[in-house]
Amino acid sequence: MKSSIIVHLLTLSLISNAQIAFEGTGMTVDSLNTPNGQNYLVINPYQQRLAYTEERGGAPNTSEIFFSGKKTFDDQEWDVLIFPDWLGEKGMASPIGFTPFGIYHSQVAFDKGMYYGKIYFSSKGRSNEVEIPFFRNKAPIQSGCLSKDGKYMILSMESNNSYGVEDLYVVKQKPDGSWDRAKNLGYQLNTEFQEITPFLAEDNKTLFFATNGRGGQGSFDLFYTVRQDESWRSWSEPVNLGARINTSGAETSFSYIDGSEWAYYVSSQDSDGYGDIMRIRFKEEIEEATEELPTESLITAMTVKEVVENEVILDIVDKKTGEYLSAELIFDELILPVPAGVFVLDSSFMKYGEVEIKSEGYLPVRFSLEGNLIMGTNQIALDPVKRGEIIALQNVLFKRGTPELLTGSYKELDLVVEMLNDNPEIKILLKGHTDNTGDPVRNVQLSEARVSAVKEYIIAQGISPYRVSGKGYGGNQPLYSNETEETRKLNRRVEFEVVED
């Protein structure tokens, strides 16, 4: 059979059947990155100017919304605007987009137990609030972008009609220059989880955004979609930008200037959760793989060396040791054994859309085939489930301040249930954690309530209550610093420890 996996990149102003490709992997822009961390990147399409938020703490000073400086990167000198992040104290500021005359930016303030978001326009040293009817953001973080023609803002916020937490909204400029109310972009894009850092391409149709609600390589992955009509609620199926750009960390703030050979984004890899500004080169030419594949899809480790370079290879390994694992691949009703831990995917498998990978004694994984794999080797690392192992449940999330599970959490919990059914001797201890903000006693109570909600769901699926125990720790066992929101959110987690195997 012949491979029909084709990489398309027709232009940087994308059309609905185009697919982005990159050369190599992302590289850090060292001249911009600092130990404080960078987030919410925006590029000025009119001149060499770039803006981002830097986590630097401190109390807010209303006279200092941002500060400017000159930096050289990519062999050019850029005018850089740096916004302060005060989230650890009172709120945050972040850029949205540029016009030829100034910059739109957002600010979030915290007052009397509530977060309040606003949009401002700054020009010639003066800032004025942008009037948006019925504007309401309840989240501590607000991000967005401005279309190049200045007619549309795409905002990420949690409002009264959000599907979960932060959703994407469009705000349209009226003919008289005022702004209309924010309109939710709909369920085809927004999930029960977070959709953040949107970027609208110059065609006003192609939208890039980061989300932790669609699976992928890590906590936040970058996706793109194409608007199908003028309603702003009909979108093509979001496509993951792939493993060349998305990692096991968090990738956000994808942006580029139309016609440029480089795209920029933010990647958080370090244990403290701070972001670095990265760049990656677009791959412009169209390529097609036409080499013959082996007649059998199942390939042992011995024959992998004979596979041509442009095939999609899955290496299934132990996350702790890196050793290859005997496993099963499940495509709907099709179950394929992989005794040597190596499998080559041809295009015939793409019709299944999703694959589950299982190995005895390991927590299964399930992910979409579309956009999550690269040509060449893709390492799939499975968590071992044996006594003493602690496994974080990355996508088990709750409504803010409550023990109510978000709907998207059930997919990962179902994998835990599956593991317990496959390993009837295993017992687990669920652990709930919060950050250190607020009343410590209430934090313990909230973490215990959330553990109880997870336990109840697992037991409701038929698992014996004697195999599942739980404990809430509040903010007493942080993994990271609690000084900024970016790191505090990493401490808000549910995990389980294998206590008997």
GUDOSE-586335 format. One record per residue (C-alpha): x negated, y, z negated; residue number from 1; residue in three letters. Coordinates in nm, 4 decimals. Layout:
residues N
X; Y; Z; NUM; ALA
...
//
This chain:
residues 501
0.0000; 0.0000; 0.0000; 1; MET
-0.1080; 0.3611; 0.0391; 2; LYS
-0.1178; 0.6248; -0.2278; 3; SER
0.1258; 0.9084; -0.1647; 4; SER
0.0214; 1.1258; -0.4566; 5; ILE
-0.0348; 1.4619; -0.2866; 6; ILE
-0.1643; 1.7792; -0.4450; 7; VAL
-0.0016; 2.0923; -0.3004; 8; HIS
-0.0967; 2.4546; -0.3444; 9; LEU
0.0455; 2.6601; -0.0610; 10; LEU
-0.0031; 3.0073; -0.2101; 11; THR
-0.0316; 3.1589; -0.5539; 12; LEU
0.3188; 3.2993; -0.5063; 13; SER
0.4768; 2.9577; -0.5453; 14; LEU
0.7742; 2.8123; -0.3657; 15; ILE
1.0000; 2.5463; -0.5096; 16; SER
0.8169; 2.2392; -0.3754; 17; ASN
0.4643; 2.3659; -0.4408; 18; ALA
0.2473; 2.2214; -0.7130; 19; GLN
-0.0426; 2.3983; -0.8802; 20; ILE
-0.3864; 2.2401; -0.8751; 21; ALA
-0.7040; 2.3440; -1.0525; 22; PHE
-1.0742; 2.2809; -1.0100; 23; GLU
-1.2535; 2.1349; -1.3092; 24; GLY
-1.1260; 2.2245; -1.6552; 25; THR
-1.0882; 2.5457; -1.8519; 26; GLY
-1.3901; 2.7400; -1.9760; 27; MET
-1.4067; 2.9967; -2.2556; 28; THR
-1.4414; 3.3695; -2.1835; 29; VAL
-1.7130; 3.4208; -2.4413; 30; ASP
-1.7277; 3.7994; -2.4175; 31; SER
-1.3651; 3.8276; -2.5366; 32; LEU
-1.3415; 3.5589; -2.8019; 33; ASN
-1.4095; 3.6268; -3.1683; 34; THR
-1.3824; 3.4165; -3.4862; 35; PRO
-1.0555; 3.5972; -3.5618; 36; ASN
-0.8678; 3.4243; -3.2811; 37; GLY
-0.6886; 3.5595; -2.9725; 38; GLN
-0.3249; 3.5178; -2.8676; 39; ASN
-0.0472; 3.6557; -2.6417; 40; TYR
-0.2589; 3.7403; -2.3392; 41; LEU
-0.1305; 3.9826; -2.0711; 42; VAL
-0.3126; 4.0996; -1.7560; 43; ILE
-0.2527; 4.4360; -1.5885; 44; ASN
-0.1812; 4.3684; -1.2183; 45; PRO
-0.2532; 4.7313; -1.1207; 46; TYR
-0.6059; 4.7756; -1.2517; 47; GLN
-0.8789; 4.5946; -1.4413; 48; GLN
-0.7063; 4.5922; -1.7790; 49; ARG
-0.6219; 4.3105; -2.0175; 50; LEU
-0.4351; 4.3025; -2.3490; 51; ALA
-0.4028; 4.0440; -2.6222; 52; TYR
-0.3314; 4.0092; -2.9919; 53; THR
-0.6185; 3.9476; -3.2303; 54; GLU
-0.5563; 3.7913; -3.5671; 55; GLU
-0.7336; 4.0203; -3.8058; 56; ARG
-0.4944; 4.0575; -4.1001; 57; GLY
-0.4734; 4.3708; -4.3076; 58; GLY
-0.1800; 4.5974; -4.3749; 59; ALA
-0.0003; 4.7569; -4.0781; 60; PRO
-0.0847; 5.1124; -3.9856; 61; ASN
0.1853; 5.2635; -3.7661; 62; THR
-0.0653; 5.5026; -3.6114; 63; SER
-0.2724; 5.2123; -3.4822; 64; GLU
-0.0570; 4.9971; -3.2549; 65; ILE
-0.3567; 4.8854; -3.0543; 66; PHE
-0.7126; 4.9895; -2.9882; 67; PHE
-0.9003; 5.0020; -2.6589; 68; SER
-1.2487; 4.9141; -2.5458; 69; GLY
-1.4595; 4.8048; -2.2492; 70; LYS
-1.5809; 4.4486; -2.2017; 71; LYS
-1.7502; 4.2705; -1.9161; 72; THR
-1.6350; 3.9262; -1.8075; 73; PHE
-1.6209; 3.7420; -1.4755; 74; ASP
-1.8921; 3.9817; -1.3536; 75; ASP
-1.6561; 4.2781; -1.3886; 76; GLN
-1.5950; 4.5446; -1.6512; 77; GLU
-1.2427; 4.5380; -1.7899; 78; TRP
-1.0528; 4.7843; -2.0045; 79; ASP
-0.9333; 4.5744; -2.2995; 80; VAL
-0.6413; 4.6603; -2.5302; 81; LEU
-0.6422; 4.4681; -2.8582; 82; ILE
-0.3283; 4.4478; -3.0718; 83; PHE
-0.3442; 4.3723; -3.4460; 84; PRO
-0.1653; 4.0708; -3.5933; 85; ASP
-0.0307; 4.1591; -3.9368; 86; TRP
0.1804; 3.8474; -3.9710; 87; LEU
0.0085; 3.7563; -4.2944; 88; GLY
0.1280; 4.0887; -4.4396; 89; GLU
0.4204; 4.2622; -4.2735; 90; LYS
0.4515; 4.1648; -3.9095; 91; GLY
0.2770; 4.1493; -3.5740; 92; MET
0.2269; 4.3413; -3.2505; 93; ALA
0.1773; 4.1863; -2.9073; 94; SER
0.1610; 4.3072; -2.5445; 95; PRO
0.4379; 4.2381; -2.2931; 96; ILE
0.3286; 4.4031; -1.9707; 97; GLY
0.1951; 4.7050; -1.7828; 98; PHE
0.3387; 4.9655; -1.5494; 99; THR
0.1228; 5.2196; -1.3599; 100; PRO
0.2032; 5.4635; -1.6424; 101; PHE
0.1801; 5.2647; -1.9652; 102; GLY
0.2388; 4.9390; -2.1493; 103; ILE
0.5388; 4.7596; -2.2996; 104; TYR
0.4723; 4.5809; -2.6262; 105; HIS
0.6656; 4.4158; -2.9065; 106; SER
0.6491; 4.4474; -3.2824; 107; GLN
0.7952; 4.2213; -3.5496; 108; VAL
0.8455; 4.3521; -3.9017; 109; ALA
0.9467; 4.1710; -4.2201; 110; PHE
1.1821; 4.3453; -4.4597; 111; ASP
1.4092; 4.2169; -4.7384; 112; LYS
1.3667; 3.8527; -4.6443; 113; GLY
1.4346; 3.8988; -4.2705; 114; MET
1.2273; 3.9423; -3.9544; 115; TYR
1.3171; 4.2204; -3.7113; 116; TYR
1.1840; 4.2447; -3.3564; 117; GLY
1.1623; 4.5571; -3.1419; 118; LYS
1.0258; 4.6538; -2.7996; 119; ILE
0.8230; 4.9710; -2.7386; 120; TYR
0.6792; 5.1547; -2.4401; 121; PHE
0.3495; 5.3407; -2.4930; 122; SER
0.2127; 5.6024; -2.2566; 123; SER
-0.0426; 5.8785; -2.3062; 124; LYS
-0.0765; 5.8062; -2.6757; 125; GLY
0.2957; 5.8091; -2.7533; 126; ARG
0.5246; 5.5117; -2.8282; 127; SER
0.9036; 5.5059; -2.7949; 128; ASN
1.1392; 5.2223; -2.8826; 129; GLU
1.3108; 5.0607; -2.5839; 130; VAL
1.6880; 5.0487; -2.6291; 131; GLU
1.8229; 4.6995; -2.5544; 132; ILE
2.1908; 4.6529; -2.6474; 133; PRO
2.2562; 4.3991; -2.9252; 134; PHE
1.8870; 4.3098; -2.9440; 135; PHE
1.8176; 4.0607; -3.2236; 136; ARG
1.5122; 3.8495; -3.2964; 137; ASN
1.5115; 3.6400; -3.6153; 138; LYS
1.1726; 3.4741; -3.5586; 139; ALA
0.8401; 3.5942; -3.7057; 140; PRO
0.6826; 3.5788; -3.3592; 141; ILE
0.7966; 3.7578; -3.0435; 142; GLN
0.6254; 3.7343; -2.7054; 143; SER
0.7121; 3.8248; -2.3490; 144; GLY
0.6139; 3.9506; -2.0065; 145; CYS
0.7093; 4.2243; -1.7616; 146; LEU
0.7598; 4.1595; -1.3904; 147; SER
0.5152; 4.3401; -1.1638; 148; LYS
0.7934; 4.5564; -1.0187; 149; ASP
0.8931; 4.6543; -1.3744; 150; GLY
1.2567; 4.5452; -1.3298; 151; LYS
1.2608; 4.2404; -1.5580; 152; TYR
1.1340; 4.1480; -1.9020; 153; MET
1.1223; 3.7833; -2.0022; 154; ILE
1.1219; 3.7592; -2.3823; 155; LEU
1.0674; 3.4728; -2.6240; 156; SER
1.2720; 3.5144; -2.9395; 157; MET
1.5220; 3.3471; -3.1701; 158; GLU
1.8563; 3.5165; -3.1327; 159; SER
2.2152; 3.4356; -3.2279; 160; ASN
2.2723; 3.2193; -2.9175; 161; ASN
1.9389; 3.0349; -2.9101; 162; SER
1.9448; 2.6585; -2.8508; 163; TYR
1.6955; 2.5997; -3.1301; 164; GLY
1.4219; 2.8318; -3.2466; 165; VAL
1.2466; 3.0606; -2.9938; 166; GLU
1.4181; 3.0593; -2.6502; 167; ASP
1.3421; 3.2453; -2.3266; 168; LEU
1.5628; 3.5425; -2.2315; 169; TYR
1.5746; 3.7821; -1.9371; 170; VAL
1.6350; 4.1565; -1.9800; 171; VAL
1.7152; 4.3419; -1.6559; 172; LYS
1.6558; 4.7092; -1.5880; 173; GLN
1.9621; 4.8983; -1.4649; 174; LYS
1.9506; 5.1423; -1.1672; 175; PRO
1.9461; 5.4366; -1.4105; 176; ASP
1.6296; 5.3057; -1.5794; 177; GLY
1.7986; 5.1779; -1.8966; 178; SER
1.7899; 4.8119; -1.9976; 179; TRP
2.0744; 4.5601; -2.0095; 180; ASP
2.1300; 4.3113; -2.2939; 181; ARG
1.9103; 4.0003; -2.3229; 182; ALA
2.0464; 3.6914; -2.1438; 183; LYS
1.9457; 3.3368; -2.2393; 184; ASN
1.7793; 3.1531; -1.9465; 185; LEU
1.9802; 2.8400; -2.0211; 186; GLY
1.9490; 2.4776; -2.1232; 187; TYR
1.7473; 2.3756; -1.8147; 188; GLN
1.4494; 2.5619; -1.9664; 189; LEU
1.5193; 2.6054; -2.3354; 190; ASN
1.5039; 2.3151; -2.5798; 191; THR
1.5702; 2.2659; -2.9497; 192; GLU
1.2055; 2.3549; -3.0062; 193; PHE
0.9974; 2.6608; -2.9115; 194; GLN
0.9575; 2.8225; -2.5692; 195; GLU
0.7004; 3.1029; -2.5904; 196; ILE
0.4558; 3.3263; -2.3946; 197; THR
0.6401; 3.3533; -2.0604; 198; PRO
0.4697; 3.4820; -1.7446; 199; PHE
0.6706; 3.5742; -1.4342; 200; LEU
0.4795; 3.5532; -1.1064; 201; ALA
0.4933; 3.8333; -0.8504; 202; GLU
0.7706; 3.6591; -0.6539; 203; ASP
1.0030; 3.7111; -0.9569; 204; ASN
1.1001; 3.3433; -0.9275; 205; LYS
0.8100; 3.1358; -1.0550; 206; THR
0.8013; 3.1317; -1.4334; 207; LEU
0.5237; 2.9917; -1.6519; 208; PHE
0.5759; 2.9271; -2.0226; 209; PHE
0.4509; 2.7221; -2.3178; 210; ALA
0.6696; 2.4812; -2.5135; 211; THR
0.6421; 2.2115; -2.7772; 212; ASN
0.9791; 2.0674; -2.6753; 213; GLY
0.8903; 1.8669; -2.3635; 214; ARG
0.6112; 1.6355; -2.4749; 215; GLY
0.2773; 1.6490; -2.2980; 216; GLY
-0.0868; 1.6569; -2.3979; 217; GLN
-0.0648; 1.8358; -2.7329; 218; GLY
0.1423; 2.0586; -2.9594; 219; SER
0.2131; 2.3305; -2.6968; 220; PHE
0.1737; 2.2569; -2.3256; 221; ASP
0.1995; 2.4976; -2.0321; 222; LEU
0.4737; 2.4393; -1.7726; 223; PHE
0.6101; 2.6188; -1.4682; 224; TYR
0.9526; 2.6297; -1.3060; 225; THR
1.1157; 2.8106; -1.0108; 226; VAL
1.4372; 3.0126; -1.0292; 227; ARG
1.7010; 2.8755; -0.7888; 228; GLN
1.9489; 3.1647; -0.7668; 229; ASP
2.0337; 3.5122; -0.8952; 230; GLU
2.2076; 3.3877; -1.2109; 231; SER
1.8743; 3.3367; -1.3908; 232; TRP
2.0208; 3.0169; -1.5382; 233; ARG
1.9493; 2.7713; -1.2565; 234; SER
1.5884; 2.6446; -1.2577; 235; TRP
1.3874; 2.3651; -1.1050; 236; SER
1.2748; 2.0897; -1.3406; 237; GLU
0.9789; 2.2322; -1.5394; 238; PRO
0.6443; 2.0854; -1.4310; 239; VAL
0.3564; 2.0314; -1.6733; 240; ASN
0.0383; 2.2061; -1.5528; 241; LEU
-0.1514; 1.8866; -1.6262; 242; GLY
-0.4464; 1.7583; -1.8217; 243; ALA
-0.7022; 1.9875; -1.6573; 244; ARG
-0.5497; 2.2772; -1.8491; 245; ILE
-0.3359; 2.1207; -2.1249; 246; ASN
-0.5184; 1.9444; -2.4077; 247; THR
-0.4443; 1.7808; -2.7420; 248; SER
-0.4482; 2.1328; -2.8896; 249; GLY
-0.2081; 2.4172; -2.8033; 250; ALA
-0.2158; 2.6038; -2.4699; 251; GLU
-0.0193; 2.9268; -2.4275; 252; THR
-0.0208; 3.2633; -2.2434; 253; SER
-0.0910; 3.1477; -1.8863; 254; PHE
-0.1401; 3.4501; -1.6575; 255; SER
-0.3069; 3.5557; -1.3342; 256; TYR
-0.3185; 3.8387; -1.0806; 257; ILE
-0.1651; 3.7380; -0.7478; 258; ASP
-0.4376; 3.6448; -0.5011; 259; GLY
-0.7026; 3.5896; -0.7693; 260; SER
-0.9059; 3.2699; -0.7737; 261; GLU
-0.8839; 3.2523; -1.1548; 262; TRP
-0.6023; 3.1999; -1.4033; 263; ALA
-0.6328; 3.2889; -1.7717; 264; TYR
-0.4697; 3.1351; -2.0769; 265; TYR
-0.5167; 3.0801; -2.4505; 266; VAL
-0.6221; 2.7476; -2.6010; 267; SER
-0.6243; 2.6602; -2.9724; 268; SER
-0.8633; 2.3729; -3.0377; 269; GLN
-1.0407; 2.4416; -3.3656; 270; ASP
-0.9129; 2.3023; -3.6930; 271; SER
-0.8171; 2.6500; -3.8109; 272; ASP
-0.5721; 2.6854; -3.5230; 273; GLY
-0.7113; 3.0128; -3.3836; 274; TYR
-0.6953; 3.0647; -3.0087; 275; GLY
-0.9652; 3.1333; -2.7509; 276; ASP
-0.9138; 3.3026; -2.4147; 277; ILE
-0.9938; 3.0583; -2.1337; 278; MET
-1.0094; 3.0739; -1.7555; 279; ARG
-0.9713; 2.8082; -1.4864; 280; ILE
-1.0172; 2.8231; -1.1101; 281; ARG
-0.7252; 2.7589; -0.8762; 282; PHE
-0.7688; 2.4857; -0.6177; 283; LYS
-0.6434; 2.6340; -0.2938; 284; GLU
-0.6806; 2.3650; -0.0328; 285; GLU
-0.4238; 2.0902; 0.0316; 286; ILE
-0.5520; 1.7403; -0.0263; 287; GLU
-0.4009; 1.4020; 0.0465; 288; GLU
-0.5170; 1.0669; -0.0830; 289; ALA
-0.4838; 0.7988; 0.1847; 290; THR
-0.7231; 0.5299; 0.0610; 291; GLU
-0.5946; 0.1739; 0.0286; 292; GLU
-0.5055; 0.0626; -0.3225; 293; LEU
-0.5706; -0.2895; -0.4469; 294; PRO
-0.2781; -0.5216; -0.3751; 295; THR
-0.2087; -0.5715; -0.7470; 296; GLU
-0.1276; -0.2783; -0.9737; 297; SER
-0.2765; -0.4537; -1.2776; 298; LEU
-0.6539; -0.4086; -1.2879; 299; ILE
-0.9012; -0.5319; -1.5459; 300; THR
-1.1839; -0.3254; -1.6877; 301; ALA
-1.4233; -0.5122; -1.4617; 302; MET
-1.2555; -0.3959; -1.1430; 303; THR
-1.2019; -0.0326; -1.2405; 304; VAL
-1.5414; 0.0549; -1.0950; 305; LYS
-1.4098; -0.0459; -0.7531; 306; GLU
-1.1115; 0.1915; -0.7647; 307; VAL
-1.1447; 0.5039; -0.5549; 308; VAL
-1.2034; 0.8256; -0.7458; 309; GLU
-0.8708; 0.9888; -0.6712; 310; ASN
-0.6446; 0.7298; -0.8380; 311; GLU
-0.4596; 0.7798; -1.1661; 312; VAL
-0.6154; 0.5507; -1.4282; 313; ILE
-0.4838; 0.4940; -1.7808; 314; LEU
-0.7402; 0.4000; -2.0456; 315; ASP
-0.5487; 0.2760; -2.3514; 316; ILE
-0.7697; 0.3015; -2.6603; 317; VAL
-0.7703; 0.3019; -3.0396; 318; ASP
-0.7649; 0.6665; -3.1566; 319; LYS
-1.0071; 0.5917; -3.4402; 320; LYS
-1.2645; 0.3690; -3.2670; 321; THR
-1.2189; 0.4390; -2.8952; 322; GLY
-1.2016; 0.0638; -2.8250; 323; GLU
-0.9801; -0.0587; -2.5404; 324; TYR
-0.6478; -0.2115; -2.6491; 325; LEU
-0.4349; -0.4896; -2.5089; 326; SER
-0.1022; -0.3189; -2.4460; 327; ALA
0.2309; -0.3168; -2.2657; 328; GLU
0.3625; -0.0496; -2.0301; 329; LEU
0.7404; -0.0140; -2.0286; 330; ILE
0.9093; 0.1589; -1.7331; 331; PHE
1.2844; 0.1401; -1.8026; 332; ASP
1.3483; -0.2369; -1.7823; 333; GLU
1.0126; -0.3153; -1.6221; 334; LEU
0.7504; -0.4384; -1.8720; 335; ILE
0.3919; -0.4849; -1.7543; 336; LEU
0.1136; -0.6402; -1.9652; 337; PRO
-0.2234; -0.4618; -1.9727; 338; VAL
-0.4568; -0.7127; -2.1414; 339; PRO
-0.7765; -0.5167; -2.0783; 340; ALA
-0.6422; -0.1729; -2.1732; 341; GLY
-0.6850; -0.0258; -1.8230; 342; VAL
-0.4067; 0.0358; -1.5722; 343; PHE
-0.3957; 0.2095; -1.2334; 344; VAL
-0.0795; 0.3946; -1.1413; 345; LEU
0.0220; 0.4249; -0.7793; 346; ASP
0.2999; 0.6519; -0.6574; 347; SER
0.5627; 0.3755; -0.6753; 348; SER
0.5740; 0.4135; -1.0539; 349; PHE
0.6600; 0.7842; -1.0397; 350; MET
1.0255; 0.6996; -0.9735; 351; LYS
1.0597; 0.5854; -1.3352; 352; TYR
0.9871; 0.9334; -1.4683; 353; GLY
0.8751; 0.8141; -1.8111; 354; GLU
0.6540; 0.5419; -1.9576; 355; VAL
0.6225; 0.3925; -2.3056; 356; GLU
0.2919; 0.2388; -2.4100; 357; ILE
0.2878; -0.0203; -2.6902; 358; LYS
0.0183; -0.2220; -2.8606; 359; SER
0.0614; -0.4514; -3.1597; 360; GLU
-0.0371; -0.2747; -3.4791; 361; GLY
-0.0153; 0.0750; -3.3277; 362; TYR
0.2430; 0.3527; -3.3115; 363; LEU
0.3935; 0.3566; -2.9594; 364; PRO
0.3758; 0.6660; -2.7398; 365; VAL
0.6207; 0.7803; -2.4752; 366; ARG
0.5692; 1.0566; -2.2207; 367; PHE
0.6820; 1.1860; -1.8836; 368; SER
0.4775; 1.0782; -1.5824; 369; LEU
0.5398; 1.4100; -1.4083; 370; GLU
0.2659; 1.6638; -1.4750; 371; GLY
0.1015; 1.4845; -1.7672; 372; ASN
-0.1619; 1.2897; -1.5736; 373; LEU
-0.4616; 1.3862; -1.3631; 374; ILE
-0.6427; 1.2148; -1.0797; 375; MET
-0.9082; 0.9935; -1.2353; 376; GLY
-0.9174; 0.8665; -1.5924; 377; THR
-0.6511; 0.9590; -1.8479; 378; ASN
-0.7240; 0.8427; -2.2020; 379; GLN
-0.4164; 0.7357; -2.4002; 380; ILE
-0.5171; 0.7130; -2.7679; 381; ALA
-0.2851; 0.5201; -3.0012; 382; LEU
-0.2655; 0.5650; -3.3796; 383; ASP
-0.3363; 0.2434; -3.5734; 384; PRO
-0.0738; 0.1579; -3.8363; 385; VAL
-0.2608; -0.0141; -4.1161; 386; LYS
-0.2894; 0.0439; -4.4884; 387; ARG
-0.4236; 0.3893; -4.5759; 388; GLY
-0.3685; 0.5475; -4.2331; 389; GLU
-0.1848; 0.8833; -4.2329; 390; ILE
-0.0077; 0.9798; -3.9101; 391; ILE
0.1397; 1.3254; -3.8502; 392; ALA
0.4756; 1.3450; -3.6754; 393; LEU
0.4028; 1.6338; -3.4386; 394; GLN
0.7549; 1.6814; -3.3016; 395; ASN
0.9674; 1.6287; -3.6127; 396; VAL
1.0952; 1.9809; -3.6754; 397; LEU
1.3708; 2.1440; -3.8798; 398; PHE
1.5870; 2.4508; -3.8624; 399; LYS
1.4059; 2.7314; -4.0388; 400; ARG
1.4337; 2.7126; -4.4170; 401; GLY
1.6628; 2.4069; -4.4123; 402; THR
1.6321; 2.0242; -4.4164; 403; PRO
1.8406; 1.9966; -4.0971; 404; GLU
1.6528; 1.8082; -3.8253; 405; LEU
1.6332; 1.9648; -3.4800; 406; LEU
1.7801; 1.7323; -3.2172; 407; THR
1.4500; 1.6897; -3.0343; 408; GLY
1.2969; 1.5307; -3.3451; 409; SER
1.4817; 1.2036; -3.2925; 410; TYR
1.2642; 1.0871; -3.0021; 411; LYS
0.9547; 1.0672; -3.2211; 412; GLU
1.1463; 0.9202; -3.5149; 413; LEU
1.2809; 0.6492; -3.2839; 414; ASP
0.9203; 0.5484; -3.2086; 415; LEU
0.8587; 0.5138; -3.5841; 416; VAL
1.1698; 0.2968; -3.6104; 417; VAL
1.0480; 0.0869; -3.3182; 418; GLU
0.7087; 0.0403; -3.4853; 419; MET
0.8754; -0.0686; -3.8108; 420; LEU
1.0951; -0.3177; -3.6266; 421; ASN
0.7923; -0.4605; -3.4473; 422; ASP
0.5900; -0.4806; -3.7714; 423; ASN
0.8341; -0.6044; -4.0399; 424; PRO
0.5606; -0.6296; -4.3053; 425; GLU
0.4775; -0.2575; -4.2929; 426; ILE
0.5992; -0.0123; -4.5567; 427; LYS
0.5515; 0.3623; -4.5245; 428; ILE
0.5475; 0.6686; -4.7498; 429; LEU
0.6919; 0.9808; -4.5877; 430; LEU
0.5200; 1.3033; -4.6940; 431; LYS
0.6685; 1.6498; -4.6558; 432; GLY
0.4607; 1.9698; -4.6686; 433; HIS
0.5265; 2.3434; -4.6453; 434; THR
0.2942; 2.6426; -4.6398; 435; ASP
0.2257; 2.8424; -4.9566; 436; ASN
0.4603; 3.1357; -4.8924; 437; THR
0.7656; 3.1894; -5.1084; 438; GLY
0.8650; 3.0262; -5.4362; 439; ASP
0.6419; 2.7195; -5.5022; 440; PRO
0.9260; 2.5347; -5.6779; 441; VAL
1.1633; 2.5925; -5.3887; 442; ARG
0.8950; 2.4836; -5.1425; 443; ASN
0.8670; 2.1484; -5.3196; 444; VAL
1.2451; 2.1145; -5.3194; 445; GLN
1.2635; 2.1968; -4.9477; 446; LEU
0.9877; 1.9505; -4.8577; 447; SER
1.1630; 1.6779; -5.0604; 448; GLU
1.4941; 1.7519; -4.8893; 449; ALA
1.3291; 1.7282; -4.5481; 450; ARG
1.1645; 1.3974; -4.6358; 451; VAL
1.5057; 1.2707; -4.7479; 452; SER
1.6574; 1.3723; -4.4129; 453; ALA
1.3881; 1.1817; -4.2223; 454; VAL
1.4241; 0.8794; -4.4492; 455; LYS
1.8021; 0.8785; -4.4085; 456; GLU
1.7689; 0.8801; -4.0303; 457; TYR
1.5209; 0.5899; -4.0301; 458; ILE
1.7385; 0.3840; -4.2664; 459; ILE
2.0474; 0.4604; -4.0546; 460; ALA
1.8727; 0.2857; -3.7637; 461; GLN
1.8668; -0.0404; -3.9597; 462; GLY
1.5347; -0.0217; -4.1465; 463; ILE
1.5482; -0.1503; -4.5061; 464; SER
1.5346; 0.1325; -4.7634; 465; PRO
1.2768; -0.0724; -4.9557; 466; TYR
1.0300; -0.0180; -4.6707; 467; ARG
1.0564; 0.3615; -4.6638; 468; VAL
0.9748; 0.5879; -4.9574; 469; SER
0.9157; 0.9616; -4.9597; 470; GLY
0.7698; 1.2523; -5.1517; 471; LYS
0.7666; 1.6294; -5.1065; 472; GLY
0.4474; 1.8187; -5.1874; 473; TYR
0.5507; 2.1757; -5.1061; 474; GLY
0.2414; 2.3814; -5.0299; 475; GLY
0.0079; 2.1878; -5.2588; 476; ASN
-0.1773; 1.9917; -4.9876; 477; GLN
-0.2657; 2.2366; -4.7050; 478; PRO
-0.4763; 2.1138; -4.4158; 479; LEU
-0.5707; 2.4651; -4.3043; 480; TYR
-0.5920; 2.8206; -4.4324; 481; SER
-0.2610; 2.9851; -4.5263; 482; ASN
-0.3811; 3.3353; -4.4396; 483; GLU
-0.2092; 3.3686; -4.0994; 484; THR
0.1098; 3.2383; -3.9422; 485; GLU
-0.0860; 3.0460; -3.6795; 486; GLU
-0.2526; 2.8368; -3.9501; 487; THR
0.0390; 2.8302; -4.1923; 488; ARG
0.2594; 2.6603; -3.9340; 489; LYS
0.0060; 2.3756; -3.9120; 490; LEU
0.0546; 2.3146; -4.2837; 491; ASN
0.4324; 2.2792; -4.2385; 492; ARG
0.4457; 1.9142; -4.1404; 493; ARG
0.5947; 1.5702; -4.1975; 494; VAL
0.3633; 1.2704; -4.1902; 495; GLU
0.3705; 0.9101; -4.3019; 496; PHE
0.1147; 0.6940; -4.4782; 497; GLU
0.1048; 0.3182; -4.4322; 498; VAL
0.1135; 0.1844; -4.7886; 499; VAL
0.1537; -0.1846; -4.7101; 500; GLU
0.0756; -0.3875; -4.4012; 501; ASP
//
